[in-house]
Amino acid sequence: MDLLVVAAVLAGAVGGWRIGLVTRLLSWVGLALGLVAAVRLLPVVLDAFGATDPLLEFVSAAGLLLGLGLGGQAIGLAVGARLRPRTDDGDVPAPDRVAGMLAGAVGVILLVWLLAPVAVNGPEPLASVAQRSRTVALLDDWLPPPPDALAALQSIAGPDFPQVFAALEPDLELDPPPGDTGLTPDVERAAARATVKVRGPACYRIQTGTGFVAGPELVLTNAHVVAGMAEPSVERDDGTDLAADVVLFDPDTDVALLRVPGLAREPLSVSDAAVGDTGGVFGHPLGQPLRVAPFSIERAVRATGTDIYDADTVTRDVLVLAAALAQGDSGAPLVAPSGEVVGMAFAIAPDRDGVAYALPGQRLTEVLAAPIAAGTSTGACT
């Protein structure tokens, strides 16, 4: 993928040199308008066709994005060709060529930045390639998170969160997420070593999430992360991929336990939490490198919602967090300043920024004490 990105950047630069800055900018404006239109139409189109197969949904979404995006770009090119400056002999002036070359290269880089979150949660083999891309990792480090303009496509590319509240979500007055975690460097290092990325193929796509080492060769994560996954794996902090076996799968509470031979990481202790506790959520948002997001526990509620398949009504003890989390943070441990895990993230509020939900440490302790069995079924995809 990295070679393809480099080739695309070079092609964008060459194209910008040929057509100049004005035409290139107008082509990008047309592309952007086409993509905006496609994103707004995407939910309507998917509902109209009633697509339920993940691969068909992704192909339909990608086709709509490409069709309207390229159509808008073609219109922009046509308008730019009429408006661009010309020399006396009708050629593109040199300054316009140089500026067009730079704009073409930068435009391709920005396009990769926008589409990276979709690619890392897309179908195979795209997701595997994108998640291992050095270019995607560098853009994630250097640039801020991309806007949520492509959330409609991301939502069909990755596993869904369970419904936390069956009725309307309670209108809770919450503080914004804290500015820092309050963790010492030693605690951060230990928690980072014990946090893993969970991934694997399920229903024509790669599902990704987070987990943490909770016992000897045992990783805790969410059930919806591994749902329908025949061959899960975990990626350690040093980049090593290890095969995993699901030994406990609870779609009601949304917890799963994986046995990972050769994990060789010290487990984190689990304890109870209290309202007002703060710390850091160690997760892999959108399948990207480890990120530590500050959190504070704002409420502890008993919530009636649904299981991971939205089929059965379940009641859970839930911690309401002030934390900015995203897809991929599912299964992320909530690490307190003591270094103990006081909860595990499993959902975010669908209509409120900076609000997330976690299972409390008490429930995680119960899971770790429950009987386990090798080769446990992971059910159907969510």
Backbone hydrogen bonds, N-H to C=O, Kabsch-Sander energy under -0.5 kcal/mol:
donor,donor_aa,acceptor,acceptor_aa,energy
5,V,1,M,-2.5
6,V,2,D,-2.4
7,A,3,L,-2.5
8,A,4,L,-2.5
9,V,5,V,-2.6
10,L,6,V,-2.4
11,A,7,A,-2.6
12,G,8,A,-2.6
13,A,9,V,-2.2
14,V,10,L,-2.7
15,G,11,A,-2.8
16,G,12,G,-2.3
17,W,13,A,-2.1
18,R,14,V,-1.9
19,I,15,G,-2.1
20,G,16,G,-2.3
21,L,96,D,-1.1
23,T,19,I,-0.5
24,R,20,G,-2.0
25,L,21,L,-3.2
26,L,22,V,-2.3
27,S,23,T,-2.0
28,W,24,R,-2.1
29,V,25,L,-2.4
30,G,26,L,-2.4
31,L,27,S,-2.2
32,A,28,W,-2.8
33,L,29,V,-2.5
34,G,30,G,-2.2
35,L,31,L,-2.4
36,V,32,A,-2.5
37,A,33,L,-2.3
38,A,34,G,-2.2
39,V,35,L,-2.7
40,R,36,V,-2.0
41,L,37,A,-1.8
42,L,38,A,-1.6
45,V,41,L,-2.6
46,L,42,L,-2.5
47,D,43,P,-2.2
48,A,44,V,-2.3
49,F,45,V,-2.1
50,G,46,L,-1.2
51,A,46,L,-1.3
57,E,53,D,-2.8
58,F,54,P,-2.4
59,V,55,L,-2.6
60,S,56,L,-2.6
61,A,57,E,-2.6
62,A,58,F,-3.0
63,G,59,V,-2.7
64,L,60,S,-2.2
65,L,61,A,-2.5
66,L,62,A,-2.8
67,G,63,G,-2.8
68,L,64,L,-2.3
69,G,65,L,-2.2
70,L,66,L,-2.9
71,G,67,G,-1.9
72,G,68,L,-2.5
73,Q,69,G,-2.1
74,A,70,L,-2.4
75,I,71,G,-1.9
76,G,72,G,-2.2
77,L,73,Q,-2.5
78,A,74,A,-2.1
79,V,75,I,-2.4
80,G,76,G,-2.7
81,A,77,L,-2.3
82,R,78,A,-0.9
82,R,79,V,-0.6
83,L,79,V,-1.4
84,R,80,G,-2.0
87,T,91,D,-2.8
90,G,87,T,-2.1
97,R,93,P,-1.9
98,V,94,A,-2.6
99,A,95,P,-2.4
100,G,96,D,-2.2
101,M,97,R,-2.5
102,L,98,V,-2.1
103,A,99,A,-2.5
104,G,100,G,-2.5
105,A,101,M,-2.0
106,V,102,L,-2.6
107,G,103,A,-2.4
108,V,104,G,-1.7
109,I,105,A,-1.9
110,L,106,V,-2.5
111,L,107,G,-2.0
112,V,108,V,-2.3
113,W,109,I,-2.2
114,L,110,L,-2.2
115,L,111,L,-2.2
116,A,112,V,-1.6
119,A,115,L,-2.4
120,V,116,A,-2.5
121,N,117,P,-0.7
121,N,118,V,-0.6
122,G,119,A,-1.6
124,E,204,Y,-0.5
126,L,123,P,-0.6
127,A,123,P,-1.7
129,V,125,P,-1.9
130,A,126,L,-2.7
131,Q,127,A,-2.6
132,R,128,S,-0.9
132,R,129,V,-0.5
133,S,130,A,-1.2
137,A,133,S,-1.7
138,L,134,R,-2.4
139,L,135,T,-2.5
140,D,136,V,-2.0
141,D,137,A,-1.7
142,W,138,L,-2.7
143,L,139,L,-2.4
150,L,147,P,-0.7
151,A,148,D,-1.9
154,Q,150,L,-2.3
155,S,151,A,-2.4
156,I,152,A,-0.7
156,I,153,L,-0.7
157,A,153,L,-0.9
158,G,154,Q,-1.5
163,Q,307,D,-0.6
164,V,162,P,-0.7
166,A,304,T,-3.6
172,L,170,P,-1.7
174,L,172,L,-0.9
188,E,184,T,-2.5
189,R,185,P,-2.4
190,A,186,D,-2.2
191,A,187,V,-2.5
192,A,188,E,-2.6
193,R,189,R,-2.1
194,A,190,A,-1.2
195,T,192,A,-1.0
196,V,211,G,-2.6
197,K,235,E,-2.0
198,V,196,V,-0.5
198,V,209,G,-2.1
199,R,233,S,-2.5
200,G,207,Q,-1.3
202,A,205,R,-3.0
205,R,202,A,-0.8
206,I,122,G,-2.1
207,Q,200,G,-2.6
207,Q,205,R,-0.6
209,G,198,V,-2.4
210,T,330,S,-3.0
211,G,196,V,-2.2
212,F,220,L,-1.7
213,V,194,A,-2.8
214,A,212,F,-0.5
214,A,218,L,-2.0
215,G,218,L,-1.1
218,L,215,G,-2.2
219,V,258,L,-2.6
220,L,212,F,-2.5
221,T,256,A,-2.3
225,V,222,N,-0.7
226,V,222,N,-0.9
227,A,223,A,-0.9
228,G,378,T,-1.7
229,M,226,V,-2.3
230,A,201,P,-0.8
230,A,228,G,-0.7
233,S,199,R,-2.5
234,V,242,L,-2.5
235,E,197,K,-2.5
236,R,234,V,-0.6
236,R,240,T,-2.6
239,G,236,R,-1.8
242,L,234,V,-2.7
244,A,232,P,-2.2
245,D,259,R,-2.3
247,V,257,L,-2.9
248,L,257,L,-1.3
250,D,255,V,-2.8
254,D,250,D,-1.7
255,V,250,D,-1.7
256,A,221,T,-2.4
257,L,248,L,-2.3
258,L,219,V,-2.9
259,R,245,D,-3.2
260,V,217,E,-2.7
260,V,258,L,-0.5
263,L,260,V,-1.5
268,L,213,V,-2.8
271,S,341,V,-2.7
276,G,297,I,-2.8
277,D,274,A,-2.3
279,G,295,F,-1.6
280,G,335,V,-2.2
281,V,293,A,-3.0
282,F,280,G,-0.6
282,F,333,P,-1.9
283,G,281,V,-0.9
283,G,291,R,-2.5
284,H,328,G,-1.0
286,L,327,Q,-4.8
287,G,284,H,-2.0
288,Q,285,P,-1.9
291,R,283,G,-2.8
293,A,281,V,-2.3
293,A,291,R,-0.6
295,F,279,G,-2.1
296,S,322,A,-0.9
297,I,277,D,-2.6
298,E,296,S,-0.8
298,E,320,V,-2.6
299,R,320,V,-1.4
301,V,318,V,-2.7
303,A,301,V,-0.7
303,A,316,R,-2.6
305,G,303,A,-0.7
305,G,314,V,-2.8
306,T,163,Q,-2.2
307,D,312,D,-1.9
308,I,251,P,-1.9
310,D,307,D,-1.9
314,V,305,G,-1.8
316,R,303,A,-2.8
318,V,301,V,-3.3
318,V,316,R,-0.6
319,L,358,A,-3.1
320,V,299,R,-2.6
320,V,318,V,-0.5
321,L,319,L,-0.6
321,L,356,A,-3.2
322,A,296,S,-2.4
323,A,321,L,-0.9
323,A,354,G,-1.0
325,L,323,A,-1.1
329,D,326,A,-2.4
331,G,345,A,-3.0
332,A,329,D,-2.3
334,L,343,G,-2.8
335,V,280,G,-2.9
335,V,333,P,-0.8
336,A,334,L,-0.5
336,A,340,E,-2.8
339,G,336,A,-2.5
341,V,269,S,-3.4
342,V,334,L,-2.8
342,V,340,E,-0.5
343,G,334,L,-0.6
344,M,359,L,-2.0
345,A,332,A,-2.5
346,F,357,Y,-2.5
347,A,357,Y,-1.4
349,A,355,V,-2.4
352,R,349,A,-0.6
355,V,352,R,-0.9
356,A,321,L,-1.8
357,Y,347,A,-3.1
358,A,319,L,-2.0
359,L,344,M,-2.8
361,G,342,V,-1.4
363,R,360,P,-0.6
364,L,360,P,-1.4
365,T,361,G,-2.4
366,E,362,Q,-1.7
367,V,363,R,-1.9
368,L,364,L,-2.1
369,A,365,T,-1.0
370,A,366,E,-0.6
370,A,367,V,-1.3
373,A,247,V,-2.4
376,T,246,V,-1.9
376,T,373,A,-0.9
